[in-house]
Amino acid sequence: MDNMPPNIEHPRGDMTPLGYVIMQPGVRLDRPVKAYQRWLERIPVEFQQHVVQGMASEEVLTPHEIATIRNYRSLMPLAHDAHKPMFDLKPADGAIGSTQQYVGTCRSDFKKLSEDILARLNTAADLHGDR
């Protein structure tokens, strides 16, 4: 914000990182799981170094990983075709049988993720006295 002209009103631009969400990689037979594991192990270090570094410790929520979301590979094309979220697919959208059960799992996972993010937002607001 140091580059903003003084005559332009703007928010402070303070940031409180809530953390990060990992999307579980789709495992393929021709790619070893170790390769993904190396990348996953780098995330906390990179997040700490490039996002958190230099921020006051009370501005940073720990642990940084909020969740790991599975790869809903089979639901994504159905959701694209239906123009709706994966967790809202119905049998009329092609989500039948075990796929409909998978939709329920997806709904539960995203509900938990949203609750976890909301809890972190509330914690961040409490830390900053924004309530």
Phi, psi and chi 1 to 4 in degrees:
 res  aa     phi    psi   chi1   chi2   chi3   chi4
   1 MET       -   -5.5  -68.9  -64.3 -171.7      -
   2 ASP   -64.9  -22.2  -65.2  -23.8      -      -
   3 ASN   -89.4   -0.2  -62.9  -28.2      -      -
   4 MET   -75.2  134.4  -70.4  -66.8  -67.5      -
   5 PRO   -62.0  142.7  -20.8   30.4      -      -
   6 PRO   -64.8  -23.0   17.4  -23.8      -      -
   7 ASN   -87.4    3.3   59.1  -21.3      -      -
   8 ILE  -107.3  123.5  -64.9  177.6      -      -
   9 GLU   -74.0  135.5 -135.1  178.0  -78.2      -
  10 HIS  -154.5  154.4   59.2  -81.8      -      -
  11 PRO   -67.8  161.2   19.2  -25.1      -      -
  12 ARG   -59.9  -34.5  -68.1 -171.7  -29.0 -130.3
  13 GLY    83.4   15.4      -      -      -      -
  14 ASP   -65.9  146.8  -64.8  -21.4      -      -
  15 MET  -129.7  134.8 -178.3  177.4   89.7      -
  16 THR  -119.1  101.8  -57.9      -      -      -
  17 PRO   -65.9  126.9    8.1   -7.6      -      -
  18 LEU   -82.7  -22.3  -62.9  178.7      -      -
  19 GLY   133.4 -161.5      -      -      -      -
  20 TYR  -138.0  157.4   56.4   86.1      -      -
  21 VAL  -117.7  133.1  176.1      -      -      -
  22 ILE  -102.4  134.5  -64.8  171.5      -      -
  23 MET   -96.1  119.8 -176.9  171.1 -177.3      -
  24 GLN   -57.7  128.3 -156.0  174.3   48.8      -
  25 PRO   -70.2  147.4   24.1  -30.1      -      -
  26 GLY   -72.7  126.7      -      -      -      -
  27 VAL   -82.7  128.6  178.0      -      -      -
  28 ARG  -118.9  148.5  -69.6  177.4   34.6 -179.1
  29 LEU   -67.0  -29.0  -65.2  176.3      -      -
  30 ASP   -88.6   -0.7   62.1  -21.0      -      -
  31 ARG  -123.9  122.2  -76.9 -161.8 -173.6  150.6
  32 PRO   -67.2  144.3   15.6  -20.1      -      -
  33 VAL   -62.1  -28.9  175.8      -      -      -
  34 LYS   -57.8  -35.8  -76.9 -175.4 -178.6 -178.4
  35 ALA   -62.6  -43.2      -      -      -      -
  36 TYR   -66.1  -40.9  -69.1  120.1      -      -
  37 GLN   -59.8  -39.5 -168.1   58.4   39.4      -
  38 ARG   -61.8  -42.6  -78.2 -164.5  -54.6  -88.9
  39 TRP   -65.7  -43.2  -77.3  103.0      -      -
  40 LEU   -62.0  -36.3  -67.7  175.6      -      -
  41 GLU   -69.9  -24.0  -71.6  169.0    0.3      -
  42 ARG   -78.9  -25.0  -74.6 -177.6   57.6 -174.7
  43 ILE   -57.6  -51.0  -67.0  171.9      -      -
  44 PRO   -59.4  -39.6  -19.4   28.2      -      -
  45 VAL   -66.2  -46.9  173.1      -      -      -
  46 GLU   -64.9  -41.4  -64.5  -65.7  -34.9      -
  47 PHE   -61.6  -45.3 -171.1   84.9      -      -
  48 GLN   -62.1  -46.3  179.6   67.9   36.4      -
  49 GLN   -70.3  -43.4 -107.1 -179.4   -4.4      -
  50 HIS  -104.4  -14.0  -61.4  -71.9      -      -
  51 VAL  -112.0  -47.7  177.6      -      -      -
  52 VAL   -86.1  -35.5  174.4      -      -      -
  53 GLN   -47.3  130.5 -169.8   82.8   18.7      -
  54 GLY    88.6   -7.5      -      -      -      -
  55 MET   -90.2  150.3  -60.9 -173.5   77.3      -
  56 ALA   -63.5  140.0      -      -      -      -
  57 SER   -59.7  -29.3   61.5      -      -      -
  58 GLU   -74.8  -11.0   66.0  -88.3    3.2      -
  59 GLU   -87.0  -10.7  -65.6  175.7  -17.6      -
  60 VAL  -110.8  128.2  179.9      -      -      -
  61 LEU   -91.2  137.0  -59.0  174.3      -      -
  62 THR  -126.7  152.1   55.6      -      -      -
  63 PRO   -68.8  159.0   27.3  -32.2      -      -
  64 HIS   -77.8  -31.1  -55.9  -53.1      -      -
  65 GLU   -75.7  121.3 -176.9 -179.6  -27.2      -
  66 ILE   -83.6  -46.0  -61.7  171.2      -      -
  67 ALA  -166.4  163.3      -      -      -      -
  68 THR  -117.5  118.2  -62.3      -      -      -
  69 ILE   -98.5  133.2  -64.6  -68.0      -      -
  70 ARG   -67.3  161.2   71.7 -177.4   76.7 -146.6
  71 ASN   -84.8  110.4 -175.8  -34.4      -      -
  72 TYR   -90.5   55.3  -66.9   98.7      -      -
  73 ARG   -51.2  -46.7 -172.6 -178.3  -31.3 -144.7
  74 SER   -73.6  -21.1   62.0      -      -      -
  75 LEU   -85.5  -27.6  -62.8 -178.2      -      -
  76 MET   -58.2  -49.4 -170.9   57.6   67.7      -
  77 PRO   -64.4  -34.9    4.8   -8.4      -      -
  78 LEU   -64.2  -41.9  -67.6  174.5      -      -
  79 ALA   -65.0  -40.3      -      -      -      -
  80 HIS   -61.0  -48.6  -77.6  174.5      -      -
  81 ASP   -63.2  -37.5  -71.2  -13.8      -      -
  82 ALA   -84.3   -9.8      -      -      -      -
  83 HIS    56.9   46.7  -58.5  -72.7      -      -
  84 LYS  -149.9  164.9   57.2  172.0   53.1  171.0
  85 PRO   -63.9  151.8  -14.2   23.5      -      -
  86 MET   -57.8  -36.0  -65.7 -179.3  -64.4      -
  87 PHE   -80.5    2.0   51.5   78.1      -      -
  88 ASP  -117.3   13.8 -159.8   26.3      -      -
  89 LEU   -71.5  143.2  -67.8  168.7      -      -
  90 LYS  -118.7  167.0  -53.0  -75.9 -174.2 -122.4
  91 PRO   -54.6  -34.8  -29.4   36.6      -      -
  92 ALA   -64.0  -19.5      -      -      -      -
  93 ASP   -89.3   -3.1  -58.0  -43.0      -      -
  94 GLY   105.2   -1.2      -      -      -      -
  95 ALA   -88.2   84.4      -      -      -      -
  96 ILE  -115.8  157.9   54.1  176.1      -      -
  97 GLY    60.9 -130.3      -      -      -      -
  98 SER   -65.8  -23.9   63.6      -      -      -
  99 THR   -65.8  -36.2  -57.0      -      -      -
 100 GLN   -66.6  -35.1 -171.1   59.9   45.3      -
 101 GLN   -65.0  -38.9  -68.3  172.0  -21.6      -
 102 TYR   -62.7  -36.8 -159.3   35.5      -      -
 103 VAL   -60.7  -41.5  168.3      -      -      -
 104 GLY   -62.6  -40.7      -      -      -      -
 105 THR   -62.9  -44.1  -58.6      -      -      -
 106 CYS   -60.3  -44.9  179.6      -      -      -
 107 ARG   -59.0  -45.9 -176.0  179.3  -58.5  108.4
 108 SER   -62.2  -44.1  -63.5      -      -      -
 109 ASP   -62.6  -44.4  -70.6   -9.3      -      -
 110 PHE   -72.9  -30.5  -84.5   89.6      -      -
 111 LYS   -64.4  -45.4 -177.0  175.1 -169.9  -81.8
 112 LYS   -63.3  -42.5  175.0  148.6  179.9   18.9
 113 LEU   -59.7  -46.1  173.6   61.6      -      -
 114 SER   -64.3  -37.2   63.8      -      -      -
 115 GLU   -65.6  -40.4  -69.8  167.1  -11.3      -
 116 ASP   -65.2  -40.5  -69.5  -11.7      -      -
 117 ILE   -66.5  -42.7  -69.7  171.7      -      -
 118 LEU   -61.5  -41.7 -176.6   58.6      -      -
 119 ALA   -61.2  -41.0      -      -      -      -
 120 ARG   -67.3  -38.6  -76.6  173.7  179.1 -105.6
 121 LEU   -62.0  -42.7  -78.2  168.1      -      -
 122 ASN   -63.9  -41.1  -71.3  -26.3      -      -
 123 THR   -63.2  -43.7  -60.0      -      -      -
 124 ALA   -62.8  -40.9      -      -      -      -
 125 ALA   -63.7  -40.5      -      -      -      -
 126 ASP   -64.1  -40.1  -70.7  -15.2      -      -
 127 LEU   -62.8  -35.1  -74.2  173.9      -      -
 128 HIS   -97.4   -0.1  -65.8  -65.5      -      -
 129 GLY    66.8   29.7      -      -      -      -
 130 ASP   -84.6    8.9  -66.7  -19.6      -      -
 131 ARG  -107.5      -  -72.7 -178.0  169.6 -146.8
